[in-house]
Amino acid sequence: MIKRLFFLSLFLILACSQSDYSQIKVVDVIDGDTVKLSNGRLLRYIGLDTPEVRIKDKGGDFKYRPQPFSLEAKEFNRKLVEGKNIRVEFDIEKTDRYGRLLGYCFLDKAFVNAELIEQGYAVLYTYPPNVKYVELLVASQKKARERKKGLWGSFPVIDHTQANAYINQIRSVEGVVLGTYKSAKCLFLNFGQNYKNDFSVIIFDNVLDTFRQKGIDPLNFYNGKKIRVNGKIREYNGPEIIINSPYEIEILEGE
């Protein structure tokens, strides 16, 4: 009897914890790409990245330190979805390592992920295997850049030698790849002679197949080419941007 009651209670708990994501309310907007749902779960939009409102300090704690254009992105997201019922569509991976839901957000006929990119509040940030709408999101970013919307009209493209001045900020960086290096976990596209201080593009092993599927061997393909990348500049051994797909690298010279 006790065993039956236990399994009945477990079933009820699981049933109550599940939500119908075809209609669920957004109760709070965390930032430009993350919202809180009425069931208490956080939803991180797939396929994009917006400037951070909070930055992790050296102790691992998040501090309120809005990066350029982060509050504008949050406000745009808030006006779109706060207090409204949305439909969440999932891809292959439904959660990230922080336990947040990963999904595509739809409000009536509006595709929120694409709208944030097209209006220039976010940059393309693909992460395989969640690439269901990547072609559409690539097209949205192209429109934003051509029209100089949001981020694209506010900040000029910077040379790779300037990247160190923009740590934790989203920027477009360009330069010539002087060399490549493959470590045990990732591949480096190096833009300077000193990899410990100069700007690099990082491609982790788990996304290399997305390049190979396009006939690209990144160890050799980008060497000697002038390229442009868009994304959040991080600090490790010098400034770097992590890239997850060939869609995020634009070849300027050296085709």
C-alpha positions in Angstrom: 0.0 0.0 0.0 2.8 2.4 1.0 4.6 1.6 -2.3 1.5 2.3 -4.3 1.0 5.6 -2.5 4.6 6.6 -3.2 4.3 6.0 -6.9 0.9 7.8 -7.0 2.4 10.8 -5.3 5.4 10.8 -7.7 3.1 10.6 -10.7 1.1 13.6 -9.4 4.2 15.7 -8.7 5.5 15.0 -12.2 2.2 15.7 -13.8 1.9 19.1 -11.9 5.5 20.1 -12.8 4.8 19.7 -16.6 3.5 22.6 -18.5 1.7 23.1 -21.8 4.3 25.2 -23.7 1.8 25.8 -26.5 0.4 28.6 -24.3 2.4 29.8 -21.3 2.7 33.2 -19.8 5.9 35.3 -19.5 5.9 36.7 -15.9 9.3 38.4 -16.0 12.0 39.4 -18.5 15.5 38.7 -17.2 17.4 40.3 -20.1 17.3 40.4 -23.9 17.4 36.7 -24.4 16.0 35.1 -21.3 12.6 35.2 -19.7 10.8 33.7 -16.7 7.7 31.6 -17.3 4.6 31.2 -15.2 5.7 27.7 -14.2 8.9 29.1 -12.7 11.2 27.9 -15.4 13.7 30.2 -17.2 13.6 30.2 -21.0 16.7 31.0 -22.9 16.0 31.9 -26.6 17.9 29.7 -29.1 20.1 31.0 -31.8 21.0 34.5 -30.5 23.0 36.4 -28.0 22.3 39.8 -26.5 24.6 42.1 -24.4 24.7 41.1 -20.7 23.0 43.0 -18.0 24.9 41.2 -15.3 28.6 40.2 -15.5 30.2 37.3 -13.5 33.1 38.6 -11.4 36.3 36.8 -10.5 34.6 35.2 -7.5 31.9 33.7 -9.7 29.1 36.1 -8.5 27.0 38.0 -11.0 27.1 41.8 -10.6 24.7 44.3 -12.1 27.0 45.8 -14.7 25.0 46.5 -17.9 27.0 46.3 -21.1 26.4 48.7 -24.0 22.9 48.1 -25.5 21.9 45.5 -22.9 19.2 47.5 -21.3 17.8 48.5 -24.8 17.7 44.8 -25.7 16.0 43.9 -22.4 13.4 46.6 -22.9 12.6 45.5 -26.4 12.1 42.0 -25.2 10.0 43.2 -22.3 7.7 45.1 -24.6 7.3 42.1 -26.9 6.5 39.4 -24.4 6.1 40.4 -20.7 2.7 39.5 -19.3 1.7 37.8 -22.5 1.1 34.1 -23.5 3.7 32.7 -25.8 4.2 29.4 -27.6 7.6 27.7 -27.0 9.0 25.4 -29.6 11.9 23.1 -28.7 14.7 21.8 -30.8 17.0 18.7 -30.1 18.4 19.8 -26.8 15.7 21.2 -24.5 17.8 22.5 -21.6 21.2 23.9 -21.1 23.8 23.2 -18.4 22.2 25.8 -16.1 18.8 24.0 -16.2 17.2 26.7 -18.4 14.8 25.7 -21.1 16.1 26.3 -24.6 13.5 27.2 -27.1 12.0 29.3 -29.9 9.5 31.9 -28.7 6.4 32.7 -30.8 3.9 35.4 -30.0 0.8 35.1 -32.2 2.5 35.2 -35.7 5.7 36.9 -34.5 8.9 34.9 -34.1 10.5 36.6 -31.2 14.0 35.1 -31.7 14.2 36.4 -35.3 12.6 39.7 -34.4 15.4 40.4 -31.8 18.0 39.7 -34.4 16.3 41.6 -37.2 15.9 44.7 -35.1 19.6 44.6 -34.2 19.1 43.9 -30.5 20.9 40.5 -30.8 23.6 38.8 -32.8 23.4 35.3 -34.3 24.7 32.6 -31.9 24.0 29.1 -33.1 24.8 26.1 -31.0 24.4 22.6 -32.6 22.4 20.5 -32.6 19.8 23.3 -32.1 19.9 24.7 -35.6 16.3 24.2 -36.8 15.8 27.9 -37.8 19.4 28.8 -38.5 18.9 29.9 -42.1 16.0 32.2 -41.1 18.1 33.7 -38.3 21.0 34.2 -40.7 18.7 36.1 -43.0 17.4 38.2 -40.1 20.9 39.3 -39.2 21.7 40.2 -42.8 18.7 42.5 -42.8 19.7 44.1 -39.6 23.3 44.8 -40.8 22.1 46.1 -44.2 19.7 48.5 -42.4 22.2 49.4 -39.6 19.6 48.5 -37.0 20.5 48.5 -33.3 23.9 47.2 -32.6 24.9 47.4 -36.2 24.2 51.1 -36.4 25.5 52.0 -32.9 29.0 50.4 -33.0 31.6 50.4 -35.8 33.4 47.2 -36.8 36.7 47.1 -34.8 40.1 45.8 -35.8 41.3 42.7 -34.0 44.0 44.8 -32.3 41.3 46.8 -30.5 39.4 43.8 -29.1 41.0 43.9 -25.7 39.2 47.2 -25.0 35.8 45.6 -25.3 35.9 42.6 -23.0 32.3 41.3 -22.2 30.8 43.4 -25.0 29.3 42.3 -28.3 31.2 43.6 -31.2 32.1 42.9 -34.8 35.8 42.1 -35.1 37.8 41.7 -38.3 41.3 40.8 -39.3 43.5 38.4 -41.1 44.0 34.9 -39.7 47.7 34.5 -39.4 47.7 30.9 -38.2 45.6 28.1 -36.7 46.2 25.7 -33.8 44.4 22.5 -32.7 44.4 21.7 -29.0 42.9 18.7 -27.3 39.5 20.4 -27.0 39.3 23.2 -29.5 40.7 24.9 -32.6 42.1 28.4 -32.5 42.1 31.0 -35.4 44.9 33.3 -34.3 45.1 36.9 -35.5 48.5 37.8 -34.0 51.9 36.4 -33.3 51.4 36.0 -29.6 48.4 33.8 -28.9 48.5 34.5 -25.2 47.7 38.2 -25.8 46.3 38.7 -29.3 42.7 38.1 -30.5 41.6 34.6 -31.4 38.5 32.9 -32.6 37.7 29.7 -30.7 35.9 26.7 -32.3 35.3 23.8 -29.9 35.5 20.2 -31.0 31.8 19.5 -30.4 30.8 21.9 -33.3 33.4 21.0 -35.8 31.0 18.8 -37.7 28.9 21.9 -38.6 31.9 23.1 -40.5 32.6 19.8 -42.2 29.0 19.5 -43.3 29.6 22.6 -45.3 32.9 21.2 -46.8 35.0 23.4 -44.5 38.1 22.2 -42.7 38.6 25.2 -40.3 42.2 24.1 -39.5 43.2 25.1 -43.0 40.3 26.9 -44.7 40.5 30.3 -42.9 44.3 30.5 -42.7 45.5 33.7 -44.5 42.0 35.0 -45.1 40.6 38.3 -43.8 37.4 37.5 -41.9 34.8 39.2 -39.7 33.1 37.6 -36.7 30.4 38.9 -34.5 29.9 38.0 -30.8 30.7 38.6 -27.2 34.4 39.3 -26.6 35.7 37.2 -23.7 39.0 37.2 -21.9 41.1 34.0 -21.6 44.5 34.0 -23.2 43.9 37.5 -24.7 40.5 38.5 -26.1 38.5 35.9 -27.9 35.1 35.2 -29.5 33.7 31.7 -29.4 32.1 30.6 -32.8 29.8 27.6 -33.2 29.1 27.5 -36.9 30.4 28.7 -40.3 27.4 31.0 -40.5 29.0 33.2 -37.9 32.2 33.8 -39.9 32.2 36.2 -42.9 35.1 36.0 -45.4 36.1 39.5 -46.5 39.2 38.7 -48.6 41.0 35.5 -49.7 38.1 33.5 -51.1 
